[in-house]
Each structure stands twice: as C-alpha cells, then as structure tokens.
C-alpha cells in the first residue's frame, strides 16, 4: 500500500543499497545492529519508519559516516506522522468514507478552535488538519460521501471552552445533509465499537481500506478480512444509532442546554 516514491520508501532503498554494498544479508545486518530482521525488512520496503537511533547504528555498522542519519532530515518538514501518510492518501482519493468515533468529533468535521484545543496550538498541524477537510468541499474530483457515527459522549466531552464546544456542535448541525450523514449513538448503547474509533474508505475501483485508532498510532490496512470486519462493525453500530434528524435535534439541544 505504500507509495514507492515517498521519502520513507526512498530512505529504505538507500539502506538496502548500502547494506548490499557491505555484503550483508538482512539477517546479518539485523544481528549487527541488534534490531529484528522483520524490522529491517519493513524499513527497507518503506512499510516501517526508521528512527534516528536506528539510522545511527546503521551508519556505524555500514560505515556510511552519518549519511543515513542526515537523510532522515526529510522528516523535519513532515506535518503528518509517518504512520498517517498511507491513510491520508486513501482518504483524499476516496469516493465514500464511513467513520465511527467514540471519543472526539471526526477530524474532517472539526472547527479550527476545536482542532487547536486538541492539538495544543500546534499551528502547522492545525493547518494540515483543516486542509484535509477540503476533500469534503472539492468539485473535481467530486467530494466523497461521509457517513459519521458519533458516540453521544462526544457531545458532552469538553474540548476547549464552552464556546468552542457550542461552535463545534453548531458546525455538525450546519454541515449535515445528504452527502454528510451524522448519526449519534446514544450513551445507553453498549457495543464492541466503544473500544476504538475507525474509518473505512471506499476507493473508485470499489476496494476498501480501513484505518483504526490505537493508543499509540493509527493502523491502515487493505486486508479484505479486516476491512470486512470493519464494515460489519460499522453496520452493527449504525443499527443502534439515532436517525439523522433525531441526531441533529439532539446535537442542537445539547449545544443550547450545556454549552451556552
């Protein structure tokens, strides 16, 4: 799924090039740098990011005089974490998106102030998040449909000031339409989806890719069995959600009663 021309993939090929010049197999190199062979393989194929510590020991093992560490400088201009790159690409090329979020308003629907409160005023990251949202308003190619399931607790969880929350809930009310469907899952509903949020992207060729949130990083997968399970879970949660009209009424009422 990775882009072979992405900086991470190019860095991995540089590592492989210098490892081969040194006459080392992946197993021999892994033993020399004290990292697993599977990690070395993942880095060389661009599927896994190399850390600065990995680059330093690789430079020592291969005698590359700091070259590999210097080549990691591309990360200094990186806005999204490396694990998010594959998902960002799929999100931007999707024809349909489905998401369930148990903790926060989905990133594509966040107001600037809500995003800034979450991201601790990191302006570069806030700007990147807002730029992602243009996928919903573009005309060419047509913007994807978006189906959001939001746990009711999201409406009550304070992010920033009361005004930030009021404006955020009003944003949800204002954007809901036939292309952006928003449904609230009542707090009384208990289901497996409470464990983590996830997003499913349907691409133009009909294939599907899923992105799962974890406590440490997001995971993007195109494995058919995993995407099928994500679709099954989304539909199971959706059957418990309020219809859009009732959801919007609840969001509007919560904004007026709790956040003014």
C-alpha positions as CSV (number, residue, x, y, z in Angstrom):
1,X,0.0,0.0,0.0
2,X,3.0,2.3,0.5
3,X,4.0,4.9,-2.1
4,X,7.4,3.8,-3.6
5,X,8.3,7.4,-4.2
6,X,7.5,8.5,-0.6
7,X,10.6,9.8,1.3
8,X,10.3,6.9,3.8
9,X,10.4,4.3,0.9
10,X,13.3,6.1,-0.7
11,X,15.2,6.1,2.6
12,X,14.6,2.3,2.9
13,X,16.0,1.7,-0.6
14,X,19.1,3.7,0.4
15,X,19.6,1.5,3.4
16,X,19.2,-1.7,1.3
17,X,21.7,-0.3,-1.2
18,X,24.4,0.3,1.4
19,X,23.7,-3.0,3.2
20,X,24.3,-4.8,-0.1
21,X,27.5,-2.9,-0.8
22,X,28.7,-4.0,2.6
23,X,28.0,-7.6,1.6
24,X,25.4,-8.3,4.4
25,X,22.2,-10.2,4.2
26,X,19.2,-8.7,6.1
27,X,19.7,-11.3,8.9
28,X,23.4,-10.5,9.2
29,X,22.7,-6.8,9.3
30,X,19.9,-7.2,11.8
31,X,22.3,-9.1,14.1
32,X,24.9,-6.5,13.8
33,X,22.6,-3.5,14.7
34,X,20.6,-5.5,17.3
35,X,17.3,-4.9,15.6
36,X,14.9,-7.6,14.4
37,X,15.1,-8.9,10.8
38,X,11.4,-8.2,10.4
39,X,12.0,-4.5,11.3
40,X,14.9,-4.2,8.9
41,X,12.7,-5.7,6.1
42,X,9.9,-3.4,6.9
43,X,12.2,-0.3,6.8
44,X,13.8,-1.4,3.6
45,X,10.5,-1.8,1.9
46,X,9.2,1.5,3.2
47,X,6.4,0.0,5.2
48,X,8.0,1.0,8.6
49,X,9.7,4.2,9.6
50,X,13.4,4.3,10.7
51,X,14.1,6.0,14.0
52,X,17.2,8.3,14.4
53,X,18.7,5.6,16.8
54,X,18.3,3.0,14.0
55,X,19.9,5.3,11.5
56,X,22.9,6.0,13.8
57,X,23.6,2.3,14.4
58,X,23.1,1.6,10.7
59,X,25.7,4.3,9.8
60,X,28.1,2.7,12.3
61,X,27.5,-0.8,11.0
62,X,27.8,0.1,7.3
63,X,30.5,2.8,7.6
64,X,28.4,5.4,5.9
65,X,29.7,8.3,8.0
66,X,26.4,9.7,9.2
67,X,24.8,9.6,5.7
68,X,21.7,7.7,6.7
69,X,21.0,9.9,9.7
70,X,21.3,13.0,7.6
71,X,18.9,11.6,5.1
72,X,16.3,11.5,7.8
73,X,16.2,15.3,7.7
74,X,13.1,15.0,5.4
75,X,11.1,14.4,8.5
76,X,11.7,17.9,9.8
77,X,9.2,19.2,7.2
78,X,6.7,16.3,7.8
79,X,3.4,17.5,9.0
80,X,1.6,14.2,9.4
81,X,3.2,11.3,11.3
82,X,4.7,8.6,9.1
83,X,2.0,6.1,10.0
84,X,-0.7,8.5,8.9
85,X,0.7,9.1,5.4
86,X,-0.8,5.9,3.8
87,X,-4.2,6.8,5.2
88,X,-4.1,10.4,4.1
89,X,-3.5,9.3,0.6
90,X,-6.5,6.9,0.6
91,X,-8.7,9.5,2.4
92,X,-8.0,12.0,-0.3
93,X,-8.8,9.6,-3.1
94,X,-11.9,8.0,-1.6
95,X,-15.4,8.2,-3.1
96,X,-17.0,7.3,0.2
97,X,-16.0,7.5,3.9
98,X,-17.6,5.8,6.9
99,X,-16.4,6.5,10.4
100,X,-17.2,5.7,14.0
101,X,-15.8,8.0,16.7
102,X,-16.4,7.2,20.4
103,X,-14.2,10.0,21.9
104,X,-13.9,13.0,19.6
105,X,-15.5,14.8,16.7
106,X,-14.1,13.3,13.5
107,X,-11.1,15.3,12.2
108,X,-12.8,16.1,8.9
109,X,-15.6,17.9,10.8
110,X,-13.7,19.7,13.5
111,X,-13.7,23.5,13.7
112,X,-10.4,25.3,13.8
113,X,-10.8,26.2,17.5
114,X,-11.7,22.6,18.4
115,X,-8.7,21.3,16.5
116,X,-6.4,23.9,18.1
117,X,-7.6,22.9,21.6
118,X,-6.9,19.2,20.8
119,X,-3.5,19.9,19.1
120,X,-2.3,22.3,21.8
121,X,-2.0,25.2,19.4
122,X,0.4,23.5,17.0
123,X,-0.4,25.8,14.1
124,X,1.3,23.6,11.5
125,X,-0.7,20.6,12.4
126,X,-3.9,22.5,12.8
127,X,-3.4,23.9,9.3
128,X,-2.8,20.5,7.9
129,X,-6.0,19.2,9.6
130,X,-8.0,22.0,8.2
131,X,-6.6,21.4,4.7
132,X,-7.6,17.8,4.9
133,X,-11.2,18.9,5.2
134,X,-11.2,20.4,1.7
135,X,-11.8,16.8,0.5
136,X,-15.4,17.4,1.5
137,X,-15.9,20.6,-0.5
138,X,-13.9,20.0,-3.7
139,X,-15.7,19.8,-7.0
140,X,-13.1,17.9,-9.1
141,X,-13.0,15.0,-8.5
142,X,-16.3,15.0,-6.7
143,X,-16.1,15.0,-2.9
144,X,-16.7,11.7,-1.2
145,X,-19.9,11.0,0.8
146,X,-19.3,10.9,4.5
147,X,-21.2,8.7,7.0
148,X,-20.4,9.5,10.6
149,X,-21.4,7.7,13.7
150,X,-20.5,9.7,16.8
151,X,-21.0,8.5,20.4
152,X,-23.2,10.8,22.4
153,X,-20.4,11.2,25.0
154,X,-18.5,13.2,22.3
155,X,-21.2,15.9,22.6
156,X,-20.5,16.3,26.3
157,X,-16.8,15.9,26.5
158,X,-15.2,19.4,27.0
159,X,-12.6,20.3,24.4
160,X,-11.5,23.9,24.9
161,X,-14.0,26.4,26.3
162,X,-17.8,26.2,26.3
163,X,-17.9,28.5,23.2
164,X,-15.5,26.1,21.4
165,X,-17.9,23.2,22.1
166,X,-21.0,25.3,21.2
167,X,-19.5,26.3,17.9
168,X,-18.3,22.8,17.2
169,X,-21.8,21.3,17.8
170,X,-23.3,24.0,15.6
171,X,-20.9,23.1,12.9
172,X,-22.2,19.5,13.0
173,X,-25.7,20.8,12.7
174,X,-24.9,23.0,9.8
175,X,-23.0,20.5,7.6
176,X,-25.4,17.6,7.9
177,X,-27.0,16.9,4.6
178,X,-27.5,14.1,2.1
179,X,-23.8,13.9,1.4
180,X,-22.6,14.2,5.0
181,X,-24.7,12.0,7.3
182,X,-24.3,12.4,11.0
183,X,-25.8,9.9,13.5
184,X,-25.4,9.9,17.2
185,X,-25.1,6.6,19.1
186,X,-26.9,7.0,22.5
187,X,-24.9,6.7,25.7
188,X,-27.2,3.9,26.8
189,X,-25.9,1.7,24.0
190,X,-23.0,-0.7,24.9
191,X,-21.2,-2.3,22.0
192,X,-17.8,-3.6,20.9
193,X,-17.1,-0.3,19.0
194,X,-16.6,1.5,22.3
195,X,-13.0,0.2,22.2
196,X,-11.7,2.4,19.4
197,X,-12.6,4.7,16.5
198,X,-12.1,3.7,12.9
199,X,-12.7,4.9,9.3
200,X,-13.4,2.9,6.2
201,X,-12.6,4.4,2.8
202,X,-14.2,3.1,-0.4
203,X,-12.0,3.8,-3.4
204,X,-13.0,4.4,-7.0
205,X,-12.3,0.8,-8.0
206,X,-14.6,-0.5,-5.3
207,X,-11.8,-1.6,-3.0
208,X,-11.8,-0.7,0.7
209,X,-9.2,0.4,3.1
210,X,-9.6,0.8,6.9
211,X,-7.9,3.0,9.4
212,X,-8.0,2.0,13.1
213,X,-7.1,4.3,16.0
214,X,-4.9,2.9,18.8
215,X,-3.4,4.4,21.9
216,X,0.0,4.8,20.2
217,X,-0.6,5.2,16.5
218,X,-3.1,4.6,13.7
219,X,-3.1,1.4,11.7
220,X,-4.1,1.4,8.0
221,X,-5.0,-1.9,6.3
222,X,-6.4,-3.1,3.0
223,X,-6.6,-6.7,4.1
224,X,-10.0,-7.9,2.9
225,X,-10.8,-9.8,6.1
226,X,-10.0,-6.8,8.3
227,X,-11.9,-4.3,6.1
228,X,-14.9,-6.7,6.0
229,X,-14.9,-6.8,9.8
230,X,-14.7,-3.0,10.0
231,X,-17.7,-2.8,7.7
232,X,-19.6,-5.4,9.7
233,X,-18.9,-3.5,12.9
234,X,-19.9,-0.1,11.4
235,X,-23.2,-1.5,10.3
236,X,-23.8,-3.1,13.7
237,X,-23.2,0.2,15.4
238,X,-25.3,2.1,12.9
239,X,-28.4,-0.1,13.7
240,X,-28.1,1.3,17.3
241,X,-27.7,5.0,16.2
242,X,-30.4,7.6,16.1
243,X,-31.6,8.6,12.6
244,X,-30.0,11.8,11.3
245,X,-33.0,14.0,12.0
246,X,-33.2,12.9,15.7
247,X,-29.4,13.1,15.9
248,X,-29.3,16.7,14.7
249,X,-32.0,17.6,17.2
250,X,-30.0,16.1,20.0
251,X,-26.8,17.9,18.9
252,X,-28.6,21.2,18.7
253,X,-30.3,20.7,22.1
254,X,-27.0,19.7,23.8
255,X,-25.3,22.8,22.4
256,X,-28.1,25.1,23.7
257,X,-28.5,23.4,27.1
258,X,-24.9,22.6,28.0
259,X,-22.5,24.8,26.1
260,X,-24.0,28.3,26.1
